[in-house]
Amino acid sequence: MRAVAALLVALACSGCLRVAWERQSRHTPVTSAALERLRPAEADLAACLAELGAPLWVWEHVEDGRASAVLAYGWYDQRDLGLRLSIPVYRALSASFEYDKIDERMRGAVLFFGPDWRLTARREGLLRDLTVELRPKRPQPVEEDA
């Protein structure tokens, strides 16, 4: 254990050690009580918008050749303790890259409407899981004749 601690101290002295405490919060969560008031087959689009406000995302939903919509509400609240160690490798050369998809960690609710604009279903959970079937599909490759 002492060897690991000594190695970490040696690495920290040769580079840059950064400690960060971050909190990110985006959008107001939809309460379970608000969702419970929106019953499938009873609530319509106007009632849902009045209860929850504007959604983050809207998709067209086609059912039996008739168009309707899917509304997605999302929120995010996370606290992170981060530790980053950067060690120079060659002279002043360094590189970094960061990529983030907020909907991968965003909790949410998705409301499905039928062609009559009545609520048919609602789902809660991580938006990445709830919206898999709604994302555009990549077209299949076309084979060329030789």
C-alpha positions as CSV (number, residue, x, y, z in Angstrom):
1,M,0.0,0.0,0.0
2,R,2.9,2.4,0.8
3,A,4.4,1.6,-2.6
4,V,1.2,2.6,-4.4
5,A,0.9,5.9,-2.3
6,A,4.6,6.7,-3.0
7,L,4.0,6.1,-6.7
8,L,1.0,8.4,-6.8
9,V,2.9,11.1,-5.0
10,A,5.8,10.8,-7.4
11,L,3.5,11.0,-10.4
12,A,1.7,14.0,-9.0
13,C,4.9,15.8,-8.4
14,S,6.0,15.2,-12.0
15,G,2.7,16.4,-13.5
16,C,-0.4,18.3,-12.7
17,L,-3.0,17.0,-10.3
18,R,-6.5,18.4,-10.5
19,V,-9.3,17.8,-8.0
20,A,-12.8,19.0,-8.9
21,W,-16.2,18.9,-7.2
22,E,-18.9,19.6,-9.7
23,R,-22.6,19.7,-9.7
24,Q,-24.7,19.9,-12.8
25,S,-28.4,20.4,-12.9
26,R,-30.5,20.8,-16.0
27,H,-34.2,21.2,-16.4
28,T,-36.9,20.8,-13.7
29,P,-37.8,17.2,-13.0
30,V,-41.3,16.0,-13.9
31,T,-42.9,14.7,-10.7
32,S,-44.5,11.3,-10.3
33,A,-47.7,13.0,-9.1
34,A,-47.9,15.1,-12.3
35,L,-47.5,12.0,-14.5
36,E,-50.1,10.1,-12.5
37,R,-52.6,12.8,-13.2
38,L,-52.1,12.1,-16.9
39,R,-54.0,8.8,-17.5
40,P,-53.7,7.0,-20.8
41,A,-56.9,7.2,-22.9
42,E,-58.2,10.1,-20.7
43,A,-55.6,12.9,-21.1
44,D,-55.1,14.6,-24.4
45,L,-52.2,16.6,-25.8
46,A,-53.5,19.9,-24.4
47,A,-53.8,18.5,-20.9
48,C,-50.3,17.1,-21.0
49,L,-48.8,20.3,-22.2
50,A,-50.8,22.3,-19.6
51,E,-49.5,19.9,-16.8
52,L,-45.9,19.5,-17.9
53,G,-45.1,22.4,-20.1
54,A,-42.9,22.3,-23.2
55,P,-41.1,19.1,-23.9
56,L,-37.4,18.8,-24.7
57,W,-37.9,16.6,-27.8
58,V,-40.8,15.8,-30.1
59,W,-41.0,13.0,-32.6
60,E,-43.5,12.2,-35.2
61,H,-45.2,8.8,-34.5
62,V,-47.1,7.0,-37.3
63,E,-49.7,4.5,-36.2
64,D,-51.8,2.7,-38.8
65,G,-50.8,5.3,-41.4
66,R,-52.0,8.2,-39.2
67,A,-49.6,10.7,-37.7
68,S,-49.4,11.6,-34.0
69,A,-46.5,12.5,-31.7
70,V,-44.2,11.4,-28.9
71,L,-43.1,14.0,-26.4
72,A,-39.9,13.5,-24.2
73,Y,-39.2,15.4,-21.0
74,G,-35.8,15.1,-19.4
75,W,-33.9,16.3,-16.4
76,Y,-30.4,15.9,-15.0
77,D,-29.0,16.4,-11.5
78,Q,-25.6,14.9,-10.7
79,R,-22.7,15.6,-8.3
80,D,-19.2,14.4,-9.2
81,L,-15.9,14.3,-7.5
82,G,-13.2,14.2,-10.1
83,L,-9.5,13.5,-9.9
84,R,-7.3,14.1,-13.0
85,L,-3.6,13.5,-13.3
86,S,-1.7,14.8,-16.3
87,I,1.9,13.8,-16.8
88,P,4.0,15.3,-19.5
89,V,5.2,12.8,-22.0
90,Y,7.3,14.6,-24.5
91,R,8.4,18.2,-24.1
92,A,5.4,20.5,-24.2
93,L,3.2,18.1,-26.2
94,S,-0.2,17.2,-24.8
95,A,-3.6,16.5,-26.0
96,S,-7.1,16.0,-24.5
97,F,-10.5,15.1,-25.8
98,E,-13.9,15.1,-24.1
99,Y,-17.2,13.9,-25.4
100,D,-20.5,14.0,-23.6
101,K,-24.0,12.9,-24.5
102,I,-26.3,14.4,-21.9
103,D,-29.2,12.1,-22.7
104,E,-27.0,9.1,-21.8
105,R,-27.4,10.1,-18.1
106,M,-30.6,12.1,-18.3
107,R,-33.7,10.8,-16.5
108,G,-37.0,11.4,-18.2
109,A,-40.5,10.7,-19.2
110,V,-41.8,9.9,-22.6
111,L,-45.5,10.3,-23.6
112,F,-47.0,8.5,-26.6
113,F,-50.1,9.8,-28.3
114,G,-52.4,8.1,-30.7
115,P,-53.8,9.5,-34.0
116,D,-56.7,11.1,-31.9
117,W,-54.0,13.0,-29.9
118,R,-55.0,11.1,-26.7
119,L,-52.3,9.8,-24.5
120,T,-51.8,6.1,-25.2
121,A,-48.8,5.3,-23.0
122,R,-46.1,6.9,-20.8
123,R,-42.7,5.6,-19.7
124,E,-40.2,6.7,-17.1
125,G,-36.5,6.0,-16.8
126,L,-33.2,7.0,-18.6
127,L,-33.9,8.8,-21.9
128,R,-31.3,6.7,-23.7
129,D,-33.4,3.6,-22.9
130,L,-36.8,5.1,-23.5
131,T,-36.0,6.6,-26.9
132,V,-34.1,3.8,-28.6
133,E,-37.0,2.9,-30.9
134,L,-37.6,6.6,-31.8
135,R,-34.1,7.4,-33.1
136,P,-33.7,7.5,-36.8
137,K,-32.5,4.2,-38.2
138,R,-29.4,4.0,-40.4
139,P,-30.3,2.9,-44.0
140,Q,-29.3,-0.5,-45.1
141,P,-26.4,-0.7,-47.6
142,V,-27.4,-1.1,-51.2
143,E,-25.6,-3.9,-53.1
144,E,-24.5,-2.9,-56.6
145,D,-24.9,-5.3,-59.5
146,A,-21.6,-6.5,-61.0
